[in-house]
Amino acid sequence: MFLSAFFSTGRIIFIILFVIGFGGAIAWSYRKDIKNHERYYKSAGKKVAIYGGLIIAVFLAIRILFGN
């Protein structure tokens, strides 16, 4: 097995259990707060896309104007 070259069996088991437990905690927390997400973060995805695109555009403009 590829992972056994880098990790012991105990560590592999811990990683698997940690990922399952952490994913479960995230899912549980999201389900618990889904009403708050709808209320407080309405259209947040659009804002992130707009501001992220703006930052990338400014970065590219600076790179083009000043080289490298």
PDB file of N, CA, C and O in Angstrom:
ATOM      1  N   MET A   1       0.840  -1.185   0.000  1.00  0.00           N
ATOM      2  CA  MET A   1       0.000   0.000   0.000  1.00  0.00           C
ATOM      3  C   MET A   1       0.878   1.240   0.000  1.00  0.00           C
ATOM      4  O   MET A   1       1.906   1.272   0.677  1.00  0.00           O
ATOM      5  N   PHE A   2       0.487   2.253  -0.748  1.00  0.00           N
ATOM      6  CA  PHE A   2       1.272   3.477  -0.884  1.00  0.00           C
ATOM      7  C   PHE A   2       1.427   4.211   0.446  1.00  0.00           C
ATOM      8  O   PHE A   2       2.518   4.668   0.785  1.00  0.00           O
ATOM      9  N   LEU A   3       0.329   4.321   1.197  1.00  0.00           N
ATOM     10  CA  LEU A   3       0.362   5.072   2.446  1.00  0.00           C
ATOM     11  C   LEU A   3       1.226   4.417   3.512  1.00  0.00           C
ATOM     12  O   LEU A   3       1.762   5.107   4.379  1.00  0.00           O
ATOM     13  N   SER A   4       1.369   3.111   3.462  1.00  0.00           N
ATOM     14  CA  SER A   4       2.138   2.415   4.493  1.00  0.00           C
ATOM     15  C   SER A   4       3.617   2.772   4.434  1.00  0.00           C
ATOM     16  O   SER A   4       4.337   2.556   5.409  1.00  0.00           O
ATOM     17  N   ALA A   5       4.085   3.311   3.317  1.00  0.00           N
ATOM     18  CA  ALA A   5       5.467   3.757   3.232  1.00  0.00           C
ATOM     19  C   ALA A   5       5.678   5.023   4.059  1.00  0.00           C
ATOM     20  O   ALA A   5       6.796   5.284   4.503  1.00  0.00           O
ATOM     21  N   PHE A   6       4.629   5.811   4.272  1.00  0.00           N
ATOM     22  CA  PHE A   6       4.748   7.074   4.993  1.00  0.00           C
ATOM     23  C   PHE A   6       4.115   7.059   6.374  1.00  0.00           C
ATOM     24  O   PHE A   6       4.563   7.776   7.268  1.00  0.00           O
ATOM     25  N   PHE A   7       3.077   6.249   6.558  1.00  0.00           N
ATOM     26  CA  PHE A   7       2.338   6.245   7.813  1.00  0.00           C
ATOM     27  C   PHE A   7       2.224   4.830   8.355  1.00  0.00           C
ATOM     28  O   PHE A   7       2.160   3.860   7.600  1.00  0.00           O
ATOM     29  N   SER A   8       2.201   4.731   9.695  1.00  0.00           N
ATOM     30  CA  SER A   8       1.967   3.438  10.318  1.00  0.00           C
ATOM     31  C   SER A   8       0.479   3.104  10.236  1.00  0.00           C
ATOM     32  O   SER A   8      -0.340   3.958   9.897  1.00  0.00           O
ATOM     33  N   THR A   9       0.140   1.856  10.549  1.00  0.00           N
ATOM     34  CA  THR A   9      -1.255   1.426  10.499  1.00  0.00           C
ATOM     35  C   THR A   9      -2.124   2.229  11.459  1.00  0.00           C
ATOM     36  O   THR A   9      -3.254   2.584  11.126  1.00  0.00           O
ATOM     37  N   GLY A  10      -1.606   2.515  12.639  1.00  0.00           N
ATOM     38  CA  GLY A  10      -2.349   3.302  13.619  1.00  0.00           C
ATOM     39  C   GLY A  10      -2.646   4.707  13.130  1.00  0.00           C
ATOM     40  O   GLY A  10      -3.737   5.233  13.347  1.00  0.00           O
ATOM     41  N   ARG A  11      -1.673   5.307  12.471  1.00  0.00           N
ATOM     42  CA  ARG A  11      -1.881   6.654  11.943  1.00  0.00           C
ATOM     43  C   ARG A  11      -2.906   6.660  10.817  1.00  0.00           C
ATOM     44  O   ARG A  11      -3.715   7.584  10.726  1.00  0.00           O
ATOM     45  N   ILE A  12      -2.884   5.655   9.967  1.00  0.00           N
ATOM     46  CA  ILE A  12      -3.852   5.559   8.880  1.00  0.00           C
ATOM     47  C   ILE A  12      -5.261   5.422   9.443  1.00  0.00           C
ATOM     48  O   ILE A  12      -6.190   6.066   8.954  1.00  0.00           O
ATOM     49  N   ILE A  13      -5.428   4.589  10.464  1.00  0.00           N
ATOM     50  CA  ILE A  13      -6.738   4.427  11.099  1.00  0.00           C
ATOM     51  C   ILE A  13      -7.185   5.745  11.719  1.00  0.00           C
ATOM     52  O   ILE A  13      -8.349   6.125  11.592  1.00  0.00           O
ATOM     53  N   PHE A  14      -6.266   6.449  12.393  1.00  0.00           N
ATOM     54  CA  PHE A  14      -6.600   7.742  12.995  1.00  0.00           C
ATOM     55  C   PHE A  14      -7.037   8.736  11.927  1.00  0.00           C
ATOM     56  O   PHE A  14      -8.026   9.444  12.116  1.00  0.00           O
ATOM     57  N   ILE A  15      -6.323   8.801  10.817  1.00  0.00           N
ATOM     58  CA  ILE A  15      -6.678   9.734   9.740  1.00  0.00           C
ATOM     59  C   ILE A  15      -8.082   9.444   9.217  1.00  0.00           C
ATOM     60  O   ILE A  15      -8.881  10.361   9.028  1.00  0.00           O
ATOM     61  N   ILE A  16      -8.378   8.176   8.984  1.00  0.00           N
ATOM     62  CA  ILE A  16      -9.694   7.797   8.468  1.00  0.00           C
ATOM     63  C   ILE A  16     -10.792   8.175   9.455  1.00  0.00           C
ATOM     64  O   ILE A  16     -11.803   8.759   9.065  1.00  0.00           O
ATOM     65  N   LEU A  17     -10.602   7.846  10.727  1.00  0.00           N
ATOM     66  CA  LEU A  17     -11.608   8.174  11.735  1.00  0.00           C
ATOM     67  C   LEU A  17     -11.745   9.684  11.923  1.00  0.00           C
ATOM     68  O   LEU A  17     -12.850  10.190  12.116  1.00  0.00           O
ATOM     69  N   PHE A  18     -10.622  10.403  11.865  1.00  0.00           N
ATOM     70  CA  PHE A  18     -10.667  11.856  12.008  1.00  0.00           C
ATOM     71  C   PHE A  18     -11.440  12.487  10.869  1.00  0.00           C
ATOM     72  O   PHE A  18     -12.271  13.365  11.102  1.00  0.00           O
ATOM     73  N   VAL A  19     -11.185  12.059   9.637  1.00  0.00           N
ATOM     74  CA  VAL A  19     -11.880  12.627   8.479  1.00  0.00           C
ATOM     75  C   VAL A  19     -13.379  12.341   8.570  1.00  0.00           C
ATOM     76  O   VAL A  19     -14.191  13.224   8.294  1.00  0.00           O
ATOM     77  N   ILE A  20     -13.753  11.133   8.949  1.00  0.00           N
ATOM     78  CA  ILE A  20     -15.169  10.792   9.090  1.00  0.00           C
ATOM     79  C   ILE A  20     -15.808  11.622  10.199  1.00  0.00           C
ATOM     80  O   ILE A  20     -16.894  12.172  10.010  1.00  0.00           O
ATOM     81  N   GLY A  21     -15.148  11.719  11.351  1.00  0.00           N
ATOM     82  CA  GLY A  21     -15.689  12.484  12.472  1.00  0.00           C
ATOM     83  C   GLY A  21     -15.783  13.970  12.176  1.00  0.00           C
ATOM     84  O   GLY A  21     -16.785  14.609  12.497  1.00  0.00           O
ATOM     85  N   PHE A  22     -14.738  14.522  11.563  1.00  0.00           N
ATOM     86  CA  PHE A  22     -14.731  15.952  11.245  1.00  0.00           C
ATOM     87  C   PHE A  22     -15.787  16.274  10.199  1.00  0.00           C
ATOM     88  O   PHE A  22     -16.481  17.284  10.312  1.00  0.00           O
ATOM     89  N   GLY A  23     -15.915  15.433   9.189  1.00  0.00           N
ATOM     90  CA  GLY A  23     -16.948  15.634   8.171  1.00  0.00           C
ATOM     91  C   GLY A  23     -18.340  15.553   8.774  1.00  0.00           C
ATOM     92  O   GLY A  23     -19.223  16.329   8.410  1.00  0.00           O
ATOM     93  N   GLY A  24     -18.538  14.626   9.688  1.00  0.00           N
ATOM     94  CA  GLY A  24     -19.830  14.519  10.372  1.00  0.00           C
ATOM     95  C   GLY A  24     -20.130  15.745  11.215  1.00  0.00           C
ATOM     96  O   GLY A  24     -21.268  16.214  11.242  1.00  0.00           O
ATOM     97  N   ALA A  25     -19.128  16.269  11.899  1.00  0.00           N
ATOM     98  CA  ALA A  25     -19.323  17.464  12.725  1.00  0.00           C
ATOM     99  C   ALA A  25     -19.651  18.672  11.855  1.00  0.00           C
ATOM    100  O   ALA A  25     -20.499  19.486  12.222  1.00  0.00           O
ATOM    101  N   ILE A  26     -18.997  18.796  10.721  1.00  0.00           N
ATOM    102  CA  ILE A  26     -19.282  19.904   9.818  1.00  0.00           C
ATOM    103  C   ILE A  26     -20.706  19.792   9.284  1.00  0.00           C
ATOM    104  O   ILE A  26     -21.434  20.784   9.251  1.00  0.00           O
ATOM    105  N   ALA A  27     -21.108  18.596   8.868  1.00  0.00           N
ATOM    106  CA  ALA A  27     -22.455  18.395   8.342  1.00  0.00           C
ATOM    107  C   ALA A  27     -23.504  18.692   9.408  1.00  0.00           C
ATOM    108  O   ALA A  27     -24.510  19.342   9.124  1.00  0.00           O
ATOM    109  N   TRP A  28     -23.274  18.221  10.632  1.00  0.00           N
ATOM    110  CA  TRP A  28     -24.207  18.458  11.729  1.00  0.00           C
ATOM    111  C   TRP A  28     -24.313  19.954  12.033  1.00  0.00           C
ATOM    112  O   TRP A  28     -25.412  20.471  12.236  1.00  0.00           O
ATOM    113  N   SER A  29     -23.171  20.651  12.064  1.00  0.00           N
ATOM    114  CA  SER A  29     -23.165  22.074  12.349  1.00  0.00           C
ATOM    115  C   SER A  29     -23.880  22.856  11.252  1.00  0.00           C
ATOM    116  O   SER A  29     -24.626  23.791  11.544  1.00  0.00           O
ATOM    117  N   TYR A  30     -23.660  22.484  10.005  1.00  0.00           N
ATOM    118  CA  TYR A  30     -24.315  23.173   8.901  1.00  0.00           C
ATOM    119  C   TYR A  30     -25.828  22.980   8.965  1.00  0.00           C
ATOM    120  O   TYR A  30     -26.585  23.934   8.781  1.00  0.00           O
ATOM    121  N   ARG A  31     -26.265  21.760   9.224  1.00  0.00           N
ATOM    122  CA  ARG A  31     -27.708  21.494   9.309  1.00  0.00           C
ATOM    123  C   ARG A  31     -28.327  22.273  10.466  1.00  0.00           C
ATOM    124  O   ARG A  31     -29.464  22.736  10.376  1.00  0.00           O
ATOM    125  N   LYS A  32     -27.575  22.411  11.544  1.00  0.00           N
ATOM    126  CA  LYS A  32     -28.070  23.127  12.708  1.00  0.00           C
ATOM    127  C   LYS A  32     -28.239  24.624  12.407  1.00  0.00           C
ATOM    128  O   LYS A  32     -29.173  25.247  12.913  1.00  0.00           O
ATOM    129  N   ASP A  33     -27.353  25.205  11.595  1.00  0.00           N
ATOM    130  CA  ASP A  33     -27.354  26.638  11.324  1.00  0.00           C
ATOM    131  C   ASP A  33     -27.921  27.013   9.961  1.00  0.00           C
ATOM    132  O   ASP A  33     -27.720  28.145   9.519  1.00  0.00           O
ATOM    133  N   ILE A  34     -28.613  26.121   9.284  1.00  0.00           N
ATOM    134  CA  ILE A  34     -29.055  26.395   7.917  1.00  0.00           C
ATOM    135  C   ILE A  34     -30.018  27.591   7.853  1.00  0.00           C
ATOM    136  O   ILE A  34     -30.002  28.337   6.874  1.00  0.00           O
ATOM    137  N   LYS A  35     -30.849  27.780   8.873  1.00  0.00           N
ATOM    138  CA  LYS A  35     -31.757  28.927   8.868  1.00  0.00           C
ATOM    139  C   LYS A  35     -30.987  30.242   9.011  1.00  0.00           C
ATOM    140  O   LYS A  35     -31.348  31.246   8.397  1.00  0.00           O
ATOM    141  N   ASN A  36     -29.937  30.234   9.813  1.00  0.00           N
ATOM    142  CA  ASN A  36     -29.115  31.442   9.955  1.00  0.00           C
ATOM    143  C   ASN A  36     -28.375  31.755   8.664  1.00  0.00           C
ATOM    144  O   ASN A  36     -28.209  32.924   8.318  1.00  0.00           O
ATOM    145  N   HIS A  37     -27.930  30.737   7.954  1.00  0.00           N
ATOM    146  CA  HIS A  37     -27.239  30.962   6.682  1.00  0.00           C
ATOM    147  C   HIS A  37     -28.171  31.652   5.686  1.00  0.00           C
ATOM    148  O   HIS A  37     -27.762  32.585   4.994  1.00  0.00           O
ATOM    149  N   GLU A  38     -29.398  31.203   5.614  1.00  0.00           N
ATOM    150  CA  GLU A  38     -30.364  31.794   4.685  1.00  0.00           C
ATOM    151  C   GLU A  38     -30.691  33.232   5.075  1.00  0.00           C
ATOM    152  O   GLU A  38     -30.941  34.072   4.210  1.00  0.00           O
ATOM    153  N   ARG A  39     -30.689  33.511   6.364  1.00  0.00           N
ATOM    154  CA  ARG A  39     -31.073  34.838   6.849  1.00  0.00           C
ATOM    155  C   ARG A  39     -29.935  35.848   6.731  1.00  0.00           C
ATOM    156  O   ARG A  39     -30.154  36.964   6.259  1.00  0.00           O
ATOM    157  N   TYR A  40     -28.735  35.482   7.146  1.00  0.00           N
ATOM    158  CA  TYR A  40     -27.643  36.442   7.249  1.00  0.00           C
ATOM    159  C   TYR A  40     -26.707  36.461   6.036  1.00  0.00           C
ATOM    160  O   TYR A  40     -26.023  37.459   5.805  1.00  0.00           O
ATOM    161  N   TYR A  41     -26.668  35.395   5.274  1.00  0.00           N
ATOM    162  CA  TYR A  41     -25.713  35.305   4.177  1.00  0.00           C
ATOM    163  C   TYR A  41     -26.392  35.228   2.814  1.00  0.00           C
ATOM    164  O   TYR A  41     -25.893  34.568   1.901  1.00  0.00           O
ATOM    165  N   LYS A  42     -27.528  35.902   2.681  1.00  0.00           N
ATOM    166  CA  LYS A  42     -28.240  35.904   1.410  1.00  0.00           C
ATOM    167  C   LYS A  42     -27.381  36.604   0.363  1.00  0.00           C
ATOM    168  O   LYS A  42     -26.873  37.697   0.614  1.00  0.00           O
ATOM    169  N   SER A  43     -27.216  36.003  -0.786  1.00  0.00           N
ATOM    170  CA  SER A  43     -26.431  36.488  -1.926  1.00  0.00           C
ATOM    171  C   SER A  43     -24.960  36.704  -1.599  1.00  0.00           C
ATOM    172  O   SER A  43     -24.300  37.512  -2.252  1.00  0.00           O
ATOM    173  N   ALA A  44     -24.439  36.002  -0.610  1.00  0.00           N
ATOM    174  CA  ALA A  44     -23.024  36.138  -0.275  1.00  0.00           C
ATOM    175  C   ALA A  44     -22.147  35.562  -1.387  1.00  0.00           C
ATOM    176  O   ALA A  44     -21.043  36.057  -1.617  1.00  0.00           O
ATOM    177  N   GLY A  45     -22.618  34.533  -2.072  1.00  0.00           N
ATOM    178  CA  GLY A  45     -21.840  33.944  -3.154  1.00  0.00           C
ATOM    179  C   GLY A  45     -21.586  34.924  -4.280  1.00  0.00           C
ATOM    180  O   GLY A  45     -20.497  34.950  -4.854  1.00  0.00           O
ATOM    181  N   LYS A  46     -22.582  35.725  -4.597  1.00  0.00           N
ATOM    182  CA  LYS A  46     -22.421  36.742  -5.646  1.00  0.00           C
ATOM    183  C   LYS A  46     -21.379  37.778  -5.243  1.00  0.00           C
ATOM    184  O   LYS A  46     -20.549  38.182  -6.058  1.00  0.00           O
ATOM    185  N   LYS A  47     -21.425  38.203  -3.985  1.00  0.00           N
ATOM    186  CA  LYS A  47     -20.467  39.196  -3.502  1.00  0.00           C
ATOM    187  C   LYS A  47     -19.047  38.649  -3.528  1.00  0.00           C
ATOM    188  O   LYS A  47     -18.116  39.354  -3.917  1.00  0.00           O
ATOM    189  N   VAL A  48     -18.878  37.416  -3.122  1.00  0.00           N
ATOM    190  CA  VAL A  48     -17.550  36.803  -3.141  1.00  0.00           C
ATOM    191  C   VAL A  48     -17.038  36.699  -4.566  1.00  0.00           C
ATOM    192  O   VAL A  48     -15.865  36.974  -4.819  1.00  0.00           O
ATOM    193  N   ALA A  49     -17.893  36.307  -5.501  1.00  0.00           N
ATOM    194  CA  ALA A  49     -17.489  36.199  -6.902  1.00  0.00           C
ATOM    195  C   ALA A  49     -17.109  37.560  -7.475  1.00  0.00           C
ATOM    196  O   ALA A  49     -16.114  37.673  -8.190  1.00  0.00           O
ATOM    197  N   ILE A  50     -17.890  38.591  -7.170  1.00  0.00           N
ATOM    198  CA  ILE A  50     -17.608  39.934  -7.695  1.00  0.00           C
ATOM    199  C   ILE A  50     -16.301  40.468  -7.114  1.00  0.00           C
ATOM    200  O   ILE A  50     -15.431  40.911  -7.863  1.00  0.00           O
ATOM    201  N   TYR A  51     -16.154  40.434  -5.805  1.00  0.00           N
ATOM    202  CA  TYR A  51     -14.948  40.969  -5.184  1.00  0.00           C
ATOM    203  C   TYR A  51     -13.720  40.130  -5.524  1.00  0.00           C
ATOM    204  O   TYR A  51     -12.632  40.673  -5.719  1.00  0.00           O
ATOM    205  N   GLY A  52     -13.886  38.823  -5.596  1.00  0.00           N
ATOM    206  CA  GLY A  52     -12.772  37.967  -5.994  1.00  0.00           C
ATOM    207  C   GLY A  52     -12.332  38.250  -7.415  1.00  0.00           C
ATOM    208  O   GLY A  52     -11.135  38.324  -7.695  1.00  0.00           O
ATOM    209  N   GLY A  53     -13.296  38.409  -8.320  1.00  0.00           N
ATOM    210  CA  GLY A  53     -12.969  38.751  -9.701  1.00  0.00           C
ATOM    211  C   GLY A  53     -12.293  40.107  -9.797  1.00  0.00           C
ATOM    212  O   GLY A  53     -11.375  40.289 -10.598  1.00  0.00           O
ATOM    213  N   LEU A  54     -12.739  41.062  -8.986  1.00  0.00           N
ATOM    214  CA  LEU A  54     -12.137  42.391  -8.973  1.00  0.00           C
ATOM    215  C   LEU A  54     -10.678  42.332  -8.502  1.00  0.00           C
ATOM    216  O   LEU A  54      -9.809  42.986  -9.078  1.00  0.00           O
ATOM    217  N   ILE A  55     -10.423  41.561  -7.474  1.00  0.00           N
ATOM    218  CA  ILE A  55      -9.051  41.416  -6.967  1.00  0.00           C
ATOM    219  C   ILE A  55      -8.159  40.767  -8.018  1.00  0.00           C
ATOM    220  O   ILE A  55      -7.029  41.206  -8.230  1.00  0.00           O
ATOM    221  N   ILE A  56      -8.654  39.735  -8.671  1.00  0.00           N
ATOM    222  CA  ILE A  56      -7.868  39.068  -9.716  1.00  0.00           C
ATOM    223  C   ILE A  56      -7.604  40.019 -10.873  1.00  0.00           C
ATOM    224  O   ILE A  56      -6.498  40.035 -11.413  1.00  0.00           O
ATOM    225  N   ALA A  57      -8.605  40.816 -11.268  1.00  0.00           N
ATOM    226  CA  ALA A  57      -8.432  41.773 -12.360  1.00  0.00           C
ATOM    227  C   ALA A  57      -7.381  42.818 -12.003  1.00  0.00           C
ATOM    228  O   ALA A  57      -6.540  43.156 -12.836  1.00  0.00           O
ATOM    229  N   VAL A  58      -7.418  43.333 -10.776  1.00  0.00           N
ATOM    230  CA  VAL A  58      -6.419  44.320 -10.348  1.00  0.00           C
ATOM    231  C   VAL A  58      -5.035  43.689 -10.334  1.00  0.00           C
ATOM    232  O   VAL A  58      -4.068  44.307 -10.780  1.00  0.00           O
ATOM    233  N   PHE A  59      -4.930  42.477  -9.831  1.00  0.00           N
ATOM    234  CA  PHE A  59      -3.643  41.784  -9.799  1.00  0.00           C
ATOM    235  C   PHE A  59      -3.093  41.588 -11.212  1.00  0.00           C
ATOM    236  O   PHE A  59      -1.911  41.829 -11.456  1.00  0.00           O
ATOM    237  N   LEU A  60      -3.935  41.157 -12.132  1.00  0.00           N
ATOM    238  CA  LEU A  60      -3.493  40.957 -13.513  1.00  0.00           C
ATOM    239  C   LEU A  60      -3.097  42.278 -14.165  1.00  0.00           C
ATOM    240  O   LEU A  60      -2.125  42.327 -14.919  1.00  0.00           O
ATOM    241  N   ALA A  61      -3.840  43.351 -13.884  1.00  0.00           N
ATOM    242  CA  ALA A  61      -3.503  44.653 -14.438  1.00  0.00           C
ATOM    243  C   ALA A  61      -2.137  45.115 -13.930  1.00  0.00           C
ATOM    244  O   ALA A  61      -1.333  45.633 -14.704  1.00  0.00           O
ATOM    245  N   ILE A  62      -1.877  44.935 -12.671  1.00  0.00           N
ATOM    246  CA  ILE A  62      -0.580  45.315 -12.102  1.00  0.00           C
ATOM    247  C   ILE A  62       0.533  44.493 -12.738  1.00  0.00           C
ATOM    248  O   ILE A  62       1.589  45.027 -13.080  1.00  0.00           O
ATOM    249  N   ARG A  63       0.294  43.187 -12.897  1.00  0.00           N
ATOM    250  CA  ARG A  63       1.311  42.318 -13.515  1.00  0.00           C
ATOM    251  C   ARG A  63       1.586  42.731 -14.958  1.00  0.00           C
ATOM    252  O   ARG A  63       2.736  42.699 -15.396  1.00  0.00           O
ATOM    253  N   ILE A  64       0.555  43.117 -15.702  1.00  0.00           N
ATOM    254  CA  ILE A  64       0.726  43.502 -17.098  1.00  0.00           C
ATOM    255  C   ILE A  64       1.434  44.854 -17.194  1.00  0.00           C
ATOM    256  O   ILE A  64       2.326  45.035 -18.023  1.00  0.00           O
ATOM    257  N   LEU A  65       1.033  45.797 -16.346  1.00  0.00           N
ATOM    258  CA  LEU A  65       1.624  47.140 -16.398  1.00  0.00           C
ATOM    259  C   LEU A  65       3.088  47.174 -15.946  1.00  0.00           C
ATOM    260  O   LEU A  65       3.907  47.866 -16.549  1.00  0.00           O
ATOM    261  N   PHE A  66       3.409  46.441 -14.907  1.00  0.00           N
ATOM    262  CA  PHE A  66       4.743  46.505 -14.342  1.00  0.00           C
ATOM    263  C   PHE A  66       5.619  45.308 -14.685  1.00  0.00           C
ATOM    264  O   PHE A  66       6.770  45.252 -14.253  1.00  0.00           O
ATOM    265  N   GLY A  67       5.106  44.354 -15.449  1.00  0.00           N
ATOM    266  CA  GLY A  67       5.880  43.182 -15.879  1.00  0.00           C
ATOM    267  C   GLY A  67       6.088  42.188 -14.766  1.00  0.00           C
ATOM    268  O   GLY A  67       5.780  42.444 -13.602  1.00  0.00           O
ATOM    269  N   ASN A  68       6.628  41.029 -15.162  1.00  0.00           N
ATOM    270  CA  ASN A  68       6.891  39.914 -14.236  1.00  0.00           C
ATOM    271  C   ASN A  68       5.657  39.621 -13.448  1.00  0.00           C
ATOM    272  O   ASN A  68       5.659  38.719 -12.611  1.00  0.00           O
TER     273      ASN A  68
END
